Amino acid sequence: MTLRRGAAIALTTAVSAAALVACGSGDATAGLIVGTTDKVVSIDPAGSYDNGSTTVQTQVYQYLLNFKPGSTELSPDAAESCDFTEPTVYTCTVKPGLTFANGNDLTASDVAFSFQRVVDINDPNGPASLLGNMASVEAVDDSTVTFTLNSPNDQTFPQILVTSAGPIVDEETYPADEVLADDDAVEANGFSGPYTITSYDKNELAEFTANPDYDGAYDAPAEDVVTLKYYAKSENLKLDIENEAIDVAYRSLTPTDIADLEKKDGITVHTGAGGELRYMVFNLDTMPGGTPAQKLAVRQAVASSVDRSELSEDVYQGTYSPAWSMVPEGQTGATEAFKELYGDAPNLDAATKYLTDAGVTTPVEIQLQYNPDHYGSNSDQEYNAVKRQLEDTGLFTVNLQSTEWVTYSEEFPTDGYPVFQLGWFPDFPDADNYLSPFLSPYSEDKAGNFTNSHYNEDGTPYSDPEMTSLLESERTDGDPTTRAATLGQIQTRLAEQVPFLPLLTGTSVAIAVDGVKGVEDTLDASFKFRFTSLSQ
């Protein structure tokens, strides 16, 4: 979902104001300014699992492994090497001589501390669910850390080290049992990434300064100073990049805004792999249908009735593409399972047959819930279009309701919306990240796992023993060929069951003033926006 992934230190007004005035003027010494509408939940990795926080964390923390710009191949960051030393033991050797910006040594002890505290704190906004396969973590000595896993040969665990669960924090300044407030994190300066934070006004302005002691996967920053400016409304972000009052606009502008900006001289719209997924969820308990067979028929009829191409072109003006699987096109192992089962265009005859064969009386009344503020302003148009598409078949009547995110995020897993909207940004570029978080069996010790967002017909959280077995098989299979085959089976079974209905997949988009270089280099499938790539 996006769903993914305190009081502020006084802002250094003179520096930030100078940077803002100079932006776009050609004065490279003032640094570079990036604008965004994404908000920070917490700088502390234990307390956040969202895009806005990840953008900050990407700049200031090291990870054991990381993705270099433009690559989905894992590279050493704080680690010299990482590998399985036993089927259930993953061992990393930490580079010697690493330090945090405050002067404290960075050792294997800090690494073990960082991962363990994510699990121990288990913050409702945090990434603890990503570490579900980590049984324990231990610093063997100053340079060696071992992860003991519940399942052997976990092909996804190395990539978990690059996610929101992976930033390395300073155990001398971060508490073991609670999330560190943002102002305290800035003051502690326990950062070892390519940048440190030199001034911070939460969700207003943050100023990043190059860390001369960084020794990791990224090249040294080309810009000594980068300022991140936050916007409450996308229209203001658009206005500032249009007027070259900022250098780069990254997340999130509307498709109409992007189309308008493509026509403007002096700025360039850059696109790259993104992996964002927009989809509908069926609550298998509260959705329409008197029996499991009838509920399945309703889901299959809906799958046969939506027009993804219309949503892509008319609502999103081509900035999103039709999604034919919960694993988007471009991910290794992705198939087009929904196209194969339900066709690439609405099929009224097929939809009618599903309902007739199951004895479902039409029109079927669907309660459809969506969110107008979290997944972009075009959600209104998107779900009004879905409502019209379904009703045009004559098989459905749709009661469309919207709820603001603050309430929506609390209600959809607990109050059982019958059919509702969600979205997903990948934690790491692997097909499993679009499958296991949704289809693994729910358990109480996996707080935050998104399997609680839909239910079986008896009201219990979704589970399917065959699906669970297939997921376990692909996660532990080191053979790319057989793993891809298993991933295909999972996607076919998901399309047959339709607990989710994928609609659209999106690209990463950033708009930059002409002369800013390196933007496209960081718009890759890792979904990490790296200031180190940018220069002017």
C-alpha positions as CSV (number, residue, x, y, z in Angstrom):
1,M,0.0,0.0,0.0
2,T,1.7,3.3,0.4
3,L,1.2,2.0,3.1
4,R,4.3,1.0,2.2
5,R,7.0,2.1,2.4
6,G,8.6,16.2,16.7
7,A,9.6,19.7,17.3
8,A,12.2,20.7,14.7
9,I,15.7,22.0,15.2
10,A,15.7,25.8,14.4
11,L,16.2,26.3,10.7
12,T,19.4,28.0,9.5
13,T,17.4,30.8,8.0
14,A,20.1,32.7,6.3
15,V,21.5,29.7,4.4
16,S,18.2,28.2,3.4
17,A,16.8,31.6,2.3
18,A,20.0,32.2,0.2
19,A,19.6,28.9,-1.4
20,L,15.9,29.6,-2.3
21,V,16.7,33.0,-3.7
22,A,19.6,31.6,-5.8
23,C,17.8,28.6,-7.1
24,G,17.4,28.7,-10.9
25,S,19.7,31.7,-11.1
26,G,22.8,29.7,-12.1
27,D,24.6,30.2,-8.8
28,A,25.8,26.6,-8.2
29,T,27.4,27.5,-4.9
30,A,23.9,27.9,-3.4
31,G,23.2,24.2,-3.9
32,L,20.3,22.5,-5.4
33,I,16.6,22.5,-4.4
34,V,14.3,19.5,-4.7
35,G,10.5,19.9,-4.1
36,T,8.1,17.2,-3.0
37,T,4.6,16.7,-1.6
38,D,5.7,13.5,0.2
39,K,5.7,14.0,4.0
40,V,8.1,12.6,6.5
41,V,6.6,10.4,9.2
42,S,10.0,9.8,11.0
43,I,13.7,10.1,10.2
44,D,14.2,7.1,12.6
45,P,13.9,3.9,10.5
46,A,12.2,2.1,13.3
47,G,9.2,4.5,13.1
48,S,8.5,4.9,9.4
49,Y,7.6,2.9,6.3
50,D,6.6,5.5,3.8
51,N,8.0,7.3,0.7
52,G,8.6,10.6,2.3
53,S,10.7,9.2,5.2
54,T,12.5,6.8,2.8
55,T,13.6,9.8,0.7
56,V,15.4,11.4,3.7
57,Q,16.8,8.1,5.0
58,T,18.3,7.3,1.5
59,Q,20.5,10.3,1.8
60,V,21.7,10.1,5.4
61,Y,22.0,6.4,6.4
62,Q,24.2,3.6,5.2
63,Y,22.8,0.1,4.5
64,L,24.8,-3.1,4.5
65,L,24.0,-3.4,0.8
66,N,22.5,-1.0,-1.7
67,F,21.5,-0.5,-5.3
68,K,23.8,1.8,-7.3
69,P,21.9,4.2,-9.5
70,G,20.4,2.6,-12.6
71,S,21.0,-0.9,-11.2
72,T,19.0,-3.6,-9.4
73,E,22.2,-5.6,-8.7
74,L,23.1,-5.5,-5.0
75,S,26.4,-3.7,-4.2
76,P,28.3,-3.4,-0.9
77,D,27.6,-0.2,1.1
78,A,28.6,-0.5,4.7
79,A,29.5,-4.2,4.1
80,E,32.5,-5.5,2.4
81,S,30.6,-8.7,1.6
82,C,27.4,-10.6,2.4
83,D,26.5,-14.2,1.7
84,F,24.9,-17.3,3.0
85,T,27.3,-19.2,5.2
86,E,24.6,-21.8,6.1
87,P,21.1,-22.3,4.6
88,T,19.6,-20.3,7.5
89,V,22.6,-18.0,8.3
90,Y,23.3,-14.9,6.3
91,T,26.6,-13.3,7.2
92,C,27.9,-9.8,6.5
93,T,31.4,-8.4,7.0
94,V,31.4,-4.7,7.8
95,K,34.1,-2.4,6.3
96,P,36.8,-1.4,8.7
97,G,37.2,2.3,9.7
98,L,33.6,3.4,9.2
99,T,32.3,6.2,11.4
100,F,29.1,8.1,11.9
101,A,29.2,11.8,11.3
102,N,29.3,12.5,15.1
103,G,32.6,10.6,15.3
104,N,31.3,7.3,16.8
105,D,32.6,4.1,15.2
106,L,30.2,2.1,13.0
107,T,30.7,-1.6,13.7
108,A,28.8,-4.9,13.5
109,S,27.3,-4.1,16.9
110,D,25.5,-1.0,15.4
111,V,24.2,-3.2,12.6
112,A,22.8,-5.9,14.9
113,F,21.4,-3.2,17.1
114,S,19.7,-1.4,14.2
115,F,17.8,-4.5,13.0
116,Q,16.9,-5.8,16.4
117,R,15.4,-2.5,17.6
118,V,13.1,-2.4,14.5
119,V,11.6,-5.7,15.6
120,D,11.6,-4.9,19.3
121,I,10.0,-1.5,18.9
122,N,7.5,-2.8,16.3
123,D,6.1,0.6,15.7
124,P,2.7,0.7,13.9
125,N,4.3,3.0,11.3
126,G,7.5,1.0,11.1
127,P,8.9,-1.7,8.8
128,A,9.0,-4.7,11.3
129,S,6.9,-6.8,9.0
130,L,9.8,-6.9,6.5
131,L,11.9,-8.8,9.0
132,G,9.4,-11.6,9.4
133,N,11.9,-14.2,8.4
134,M,14.7,-13.0,10.7
135,A,14.8,-15.3,13.7
136,S,17.7,-13.4,15.3
137,V,20.7,-11.1,14.5
138,E,24.0,-11.1,16.3
139,A,27.3,-9.2,16.1
140,V,29.9,-12.0,16.3
141,D,32.8,-9.4,16.5
142,D,33.4,-5.8,15.5
143,S,33.3,-6.7,11.8
144,T,30.9,-9.7,11.5
145,V,27.2,-9.8,11.8
146,T,25.0,-12.9,11.3
147,F,21.3,-13.1,10.6
148,T,19.6,-16.4,11.5
149,L,16.6,-17.0,9.3
150,N,13.4,-19.0,9.9
151,S,13.4,-20.3,6.3
152,P,16.5,-21.5,4.5
153,N,18.0,-20.0,1.4
154,D,15.6,-16.9,1.4
155,Q,16.3,-15.3,-2.0
156,T,14.6,-12.1,-0.9
157,F,16.5,-11.5,2.4
158,P,19.5,-9.8,0.8
159,Q,17.2,-7.3,-0.7
160,I,15.4,-6.7,2.7
161,L,18.7,-5.2,3.8
162,V,18.2,-2.4,1.3
163,T,14.6,-1.6,2.4
164,S,13.1,0.7,5.1
165,A,14.2,-2.0,7.6
166,G,17.9,-1.6,6.6
167,P,19.3,1.8,7.6
168,I,22.2,1.5,10.2
169,V,21.8,3.7,13.2
170,D,24.2,4.7,16.0
171,E,23.5,2.5,19.0
172,E,25.1,5.2,21.2
173,T,22.5,7.8,20.3
174,Y,19.4,5.8,19.3
175,P,17.3,4.3,22.1
176,A,16.7,0.5,21.9
177,D,13.1,0.7,23.0
178,E,11.5,3.8,21.4
179,V,11.6,5.8,18.2
180,L,13.9,8.8,18.3
181,A,12.2,12.2,17.6
182,D,13.3,13.9,14.4
183,D,14.9,16.9,16.1
184,D,16.9,14.5,18.4
185,A,18.0,12.5,15.4
186,V,19.3,15.6,13.6
187,E,21.1,16.8,16.8
188,A,22.7,13.4,17.4
189,N,24.1,13.4,13.8
190,G,24.3,9.6,13.8
191,F,24.4,9.5,10.1
192,S,26.9,7.7,7.9
193,G,25.3,8.1,4.5
194,P,26.4,10.4,1.7
195,Y,24.7,13.4,3.3
196,T,24.0,14.7,6.8
197,I,21.2,17.0,7.9
198,T,22.4,20.5,8.8
199,S,19.1,22.2,9.3
200,Y,15.6,20.8,9.6
201,D,12.0,22.1,9.8
202,K,9.9,19.0,9.6
203,N,7.8,18.8,6.4
204,E,8.8,22.4,5.5
205,L,12.5,22.5,4.7
206,A,15.5,20.2,5.2
207,E,19.0,21.0,4.3
208,F,21.5,18.2,3.4
209,T,25.3,18.7,3.4
210,A,27.7,16.2,1.8
211,N,29.4,13.9,4.3
212,P,33.1,13.8,3.5
213,D,33.7,10.6,5.4
214,Y,31.1,8.5,3.5
215,D,32.4,5.2,2.2
216,G,29.7,3.3,0.4
217,A,27.9,2.2,-2.7
218,Y,27.2,5.6,-4.2
219,D,29.7,8.1,-5.8
220,A,30.6,11.1,-3.7
221,P,27.9,13.8,-3.9
222,A,28.3,16.2,-6.8
223,E,26.4,18.9,-4.8
224,D,27.7,19.9,-1.5
225,V,24.3,21.2,-0.4
226,V,20.8,20.0,-1.3
227,T,17.6,21.5,0.1
228,L,14.4,19.6,0.2
229,K,11.3,21.8,0.2
230,Y,7.9,20.3,1.1
231,Y,4.6,21.3,-0.4
232,A,1.1,20.9,0.9
233,K,-0.4,21.0,-2.6
234,S,0.8,19.7,-5.9
235,E,-0.4,22.8,-7.7
236,N,2.2,24.9,-5.7
237,L,4.9,22.4,-6.5
238,K,4.0,22.7,-10.2
239,L,4.1,26.4,-10.1
240,D,7.5,26.5,-8.5
241,I,9.1,24.1,-11.0
242,E,7.4,25.9,-13.8
243,N,8.8,29.2,-12.7
244,E,12.2,27.6,-12.0
245,A,12.0,28.6,-8.4
246,I,13.2,25.1,-7.6
247,D,15.5,22.8,-9.5
248,V,13.8,19.4,-9.3
249,A,10.2,18.4,-8.6
250,Y,9.9,14.8,-7.4
251,R,6.5,13.4,-6.3
252,S,3.8,14.0,-6.8
253,L,2.3,16.0,-9.7
254,T,-1.0,15.1,-11.4
255,P,-1.0,13.6,-14.9
256,T,-2.5,16.9,-16.2
257,D,0.3,18.9,-14.5
258,I,2.9,16.6,-16.1
259,A,1.4,16.9,-19.5
260,D,1.4,20.7,-19.2
261,L,5.0,20.8,-18.0
262,E,6.1,18.7,-21.0
263,K,5.2,21.6,-23.2
264,K,7.2,24.2,-21.2
265,D,10.6,25.5,-22.4
266,G,13.4,25.4,-19.9
267,I,12.3,22.3,-18.0
268,T,12.4,18.6,-18.8
269,V,10.1,15.7,-17.6
270,H,12.2,12.7,-16.8
271,T,10.7,9.2,-16.5
272,G,12.0,5.9,-15.3
273,A,11.0,2.5,-13.9
274,G,8.8,2.8,-10.8
275,G,6.8,-0.3,-10.1
276,E,3.9,1.5,-8.5
277,L,0.7,-0.5,-8.5
278,R,-2.9,0.6,-8.3
279,Y,-5.4,-2.1,-7.5
280,M,-8.8,-3.0,-5.9
281,V,-9.3,-5.3,-3.0
282,F,-12.2,-7.6,-2.4
283,N,-13.2,-8.4,1.2
284,L,-14.2,-12.0,0.6
285,D,-16.4,-11.9,3.7
286,T,-18.5,-8.7,3.2
287,M,-18.5,-8.5,-0.6
288,P,-21.7,-9.3,-2.6
289,G,-22.7,-13.0,-3.1
290,G,-24.6,-15.5,-1.0
291,T,-22.0,-18.3,-1.4
292,P,-18.3,-18.6,-2.0
293,A,-19.0,-19.6,-5.6
294,Q,-21.2,-16.5,-6.1
295,K,-18.6,-14.2,-4.6
296,L,-16.0,-15.6,-6.9
297,A,-18.4,-15.1,-9.9
298,V,-18.9,-11.5,-8.9
299,R,-15.1,-10.9,-8.7
300,Q,-14.6,-12.6,-12.1
301,A,-17.4,-10.5,-13.6
302,V,-15.8,-7.3,-12.3
303,A,-12.4,-8.5,-13.7
304,S,-14.1,-9.0,-17.1
305,S,-15.7,-5.5,-17.0
306,V,-13.1,-3.0,-16.1
307,D,-11.4,-1.1,-19.0
308,R,-7.8,-0.5,-17.9
309,S,-6.9,1.2,-21.2
310,E,-9.5,3.9,-20.6
311,L,-8.2,4.5,-17.1
312,S,-4.6,4.7,-18.5
313,E,-5.3,7.0,-21.4
314,D,-8.3,9.1,-20.3
315,V,-7.7,9.5,-16.6
316,Y,-3.9,9.3,-16.4
317,Q,-2.9,10.4,-19.9
318,G,-0.5,7.6,-20.4
319,T,1.4,8.2,-17.1
320,Y,0.1,4.8,-15.9
321,S,-0.1,1.6,-18.0
322,P,-2.6,-1.3,-17.7
323,A,-1.5,-3.8,-15.1
324,W,-2.3,-7.5,-15.9
325,S,-0.8,-9.0,-12.8
326,M,-0.1,-8.0,-9.2
327,V,3.5,-8.2,-10.4
328,P,4.0,-5.3,-12.8
329,E,5.5,-5.6,-16.2
330,G,9.3,-5.3,-16.1
331,Q,9.7,-7.3,-12.9
332,T,11.5,-10.6,-13.4
333,G,8.9,-13.4,-13.4
334,A,6.0,-11.1,-14.2
335,T,3.2,-12.6,-16.3
336,E,-0.1,-11.3,-17.8
337,A,-2.3,-13.7,-15.9
338,F,-5.3,-11.4,-15.8
339,K,-5.2,-10.7,-19.5
340,E,-4.9,-14.4,-20.2
341,L,-7.9,-15.2,-18.1
342,Y,-10.2,-12.2,-18.7
343,G,-8.9,-10.6,-21.9
344,D,-7.4,-7.3,-22.7
345,A,-10.7,-5.4,-23.0
346,P,-14.1,-5.6,-21.3
347,N,-16.1,-8.7,-22.2
348,L,-19.8,-8.4,-21.4
349,D,-20.6,-11.9,-22.6
350,A,-18.0,-13.4,-20.3
351,A,-19.0,-11.3,-17.3
352,T,-22.7,-12.2,-17.8
353,K,-21.9,-15.9,-18.0
354,Y,-19.9,-15.9,-14.7
355,L,-22.9,-14.4,-12.9
356,T,-25.5,-16.6,-14.6
357,D,-23.7,-19.8,-14.1
358,A,-23.4,-19.1,-10.4
359,G,-27.0,-18.1,-10.0
360,V,-26.3,-14.5,-9.1
361,T,-29.2,-12.0,-9.5
362,T,-28.4,-8.9,-11.4
363,P,-27.8,-6.0,-11.1
364,V,-25.3,-6.8,-8.3
365,E,-25.0,-3.9,-5.8
366,I,-21.3,-3.1,-5.0
367,Q,-20.2,-0.9,-2.2
368,L,-16.9,0.6,-3.5
369,Q,-14.7,2.7,-1.3
370,Y,-11.8,4.8,-2.4
371,N,-9.4,7.4,-0.9
372,P,-9.2,10.9,-2.5
373,D,-6.1,12.3,-1.0
374,H,-3.4,9.6,-0.4
375,Y,-3.2,8.1,-3.9
376,G,-3.3,11.3,-5.9
377,S,-6.0,13.7,-6.8
378,N,-7.0,11.7,-9.9
379,S,-8.4,8.9,-7.7
380,D,-11.7,10.7,-8.0
381,Q,-11.7,10.4,-11.8
382,E,-10.3,6.9,-11.7
383,Y,-13.0,5.5,-9.4
384,N,-15.8,7.4,-11.0
385,A,-14.7,5.8,-14.3
386,V,-14.6,2.4,-12.7
387,K,-18.2,2.9,-11.4
388,R,-19.4,4.0,-14.9
389,Q,-17.6,1.0,-16.5
390,L,-19.3,-1.4,-14.2
391,E,-22.7,0.1,-14.4
392,D,-22.6,0.4,-18.2
393,T,-22.6,-3.4,-18.3
394,G,-26.1,-3.4,-16.7
395,L,-24.8,-6.1,-14.4
396,F,-23.9,-3.8,-11.5
397,T,-25.0,-0.9,-9.5
398,V,-22.2,0.8,-7.6
399,N,-22.4,2.9,-4.5
400,L,-19.2,4.9,-4.6
401,Q,-17.9,6.4,-1.3
402,S,-14.7,8.2,-0.5
403,T,-12.9,8.6,2.9
404,E,-9.9,10.8,3.8
405,W,-6.7,8.8,4.4
406,V,-6.5,9.4,8.2
407,T,-9.8,7.5,8.6
408,Y,-9.5,5.3,5.6
409,S,-6.2,3.7,6.7
410,E,-7.8,2.8,10.0
411,E,-11.1,1.5,8.7
412,F,-10.4,-0.6,5.6
413,P,-8.7,-3.5,7.5
414,T,-11.1,-3.4,10.5
415,D,-14.5,-2.3,9.3
416,G,-14.5,-4.6,6.3
417,Y,-15.0,-2.3,3.3
418,P,-16.6,-4.8,0.8
419,V,-14.5,-3.5,-2.2
420,F,-11.9,-0.8,-1.9
421,Q,-8.9,0.9,-3.4
422,L,-5.2,0.5,-2.4
423,G,-1.9,1.2,-3.9
424,W,1.6,-0.3,-3.5
425,F,5.2,0.9,-3.9
426,P,7.9,-1.8,-3.9
427,D,10.2,-2.2,-1.0
428,F,12.7,-3.9,-3.4
429,P,12.7,-4.8,-7.1
430,D,11.6,-8.4,-6.9
431,A,8.3,-10.1,-7.8
432,D,7.9,-11.6,-4.3
433,N,7.5,-8.1,-2.9
434,Y,4.2,-7.8,-4.8
435,L,3.0,-11.2,-3.6
436,S,4.1,-12.3,-0.1
437,P,3.0,-9.1,1.7
438,F,-0.6,-9.8,0.5
439,L,-0.9,-13.5,0.1
440,S,1.1,-14.9,3.0
441,P,-1.0,-16.3,5.9
442,Y,-1.8,-13.7,8.5
443,S,-0.3,-14.2,12.0
444,E,-0.3,-12.0,15.0
445,D,3.4,-11.7,15.2
446,K,3.5,-10.1,11.8
447,A,2.0,-6.8,12.8
448,G,1.6,-4.5,9.8
449,N,1.6,-7.4,7.3
450,F,-1.0,-6.4,4.7
451,T,-2.8,-9.8,4.7
452,N,-5.2,-8.3,7.2
453,S,-6.6,-6.1,4.4
454,H,-8.9,-8.8,3.0
455,Y,-10.7,-11.8,4.4
456,N,-11.9,-15.3,3.7
457,E,-15.6,-16.0,3.3
458,D,-15.8,-17.0,7.0
459,G,-14.4,-13.6,8.2
460,T,-10.9,-14.8,9.0
461,P,-7.9,-13.2,7.4
462,Y,-7.1,-14.5,3.9
463,S,-5.1,-17.7,3.7
464,D,-4.6,-20.4,1.1
465,P,-2.4,-23.4,1.9
466,E,-1.5,-24.0,-1.7
467,M,-0.6,-20.3,-2.2
468,T,1.5,-20.4,1.0
469,S,3.4,-23.4,-0.3
470,L,4.1,-21.8,-3.6
471,L,5.3,-18.6,-2.0
472,E,7.6,-20.6,0.3
473,S,9.0,-22.4,-2.7
474,E,9.8,-19.3,-4.8
475,R,11.4,-17.5,-1.9
476,T,13.8,-20.4,-1.2
477,D,14.6,-21.4,-4.8
478,G,18.0,-20.3,-6.0
479,D,17.4,-21.5,-9.6
480,P,16.1,-18.5,-11.6
481,T,14.3,-20.7,-14.1
482,T,12.3,-22.8,-11.7
483,R,11.6,-19.8,-9.5
484,A,10.2,-17.9,-12.4
485,A,7.9,-20.9,-13.2
486,T,6.6,-20.9,-9.6
487,L,6.0,-17.2,-9.7
488,G,3.9,-17.8,-12.8
489,Q,1.8,-20.4,-11.0
490,I,1.2,-17.9,-8.1
491,Q,0.1,-15.2,-10.5
492,T,-2.3,-17.6,-12.3
493,R,-3.8,-18.8,-9.1
494,L,-4.2,-15.2,-7.9
495,A,-6.0,-14.3,-11.1
496,E,-8.3,-17.3,-10.7
497,Q,-9.2,-16.4,-7.1
498,V,-9.2,-12.6,-7.7
499,P,-8.8,-11.4,-4.1
500,F,-7.1,-8.4,-5.7
501,L,-7.8,-6.8,-9.1
502,P,-4.7,-5.0,-10.5
503,L,-5.6,-2.0,-12.5
504,L,-2.6,0.2,-13.3
505,T,1.2,0.4,-13.0
506,G,3.1,3.7,-13.0
507,T,6.5,5.0,-13.8
508,S,8.7,7.3,-11.6
509,V,8.6,10.9,-12.7
510,A,10.7,13.9,-11.9
511,I,10.7,17.3,-13.5
512,A,14.0,19.3,-13.6
513,V,15.2,22.7,-14.8
514,D,17.3,22.3,-17.9
515,G,20.9,22.0,-16.9
516,V,20.3,19.7,-13.9
517,K,22.0,16.4,-14.6
518,G,21.6,12.9,-13.3
519,V,17.9,12.8,-12.7
520,E,17.2,9.8,-15.0
521,D,20.1,7.9,-13.4
522,T,18.2,7.6,-10.1
523,L,14.7,6.9,-11.5
524,D,15.1,3.2,-11.5
525,A,13.4,0.1,-10.2
526,S,14.9,0.4,-6.7
527,F,12.6,3.3,-6.1
528,K,15.3,5.2,-4.3
529,F,15.7,8.9,-5.2
530,R,19.4,9.7,-4.6
531,F,20.6,13.2,-4.2
532,T,24.1,11.9,-5.0
533,S,23.0,11.5,-8.7
534,L,22.1,15.1,-9.1
535,S,24.3,18.0,-10.3
536,Q,23.9,21.4,-11.9
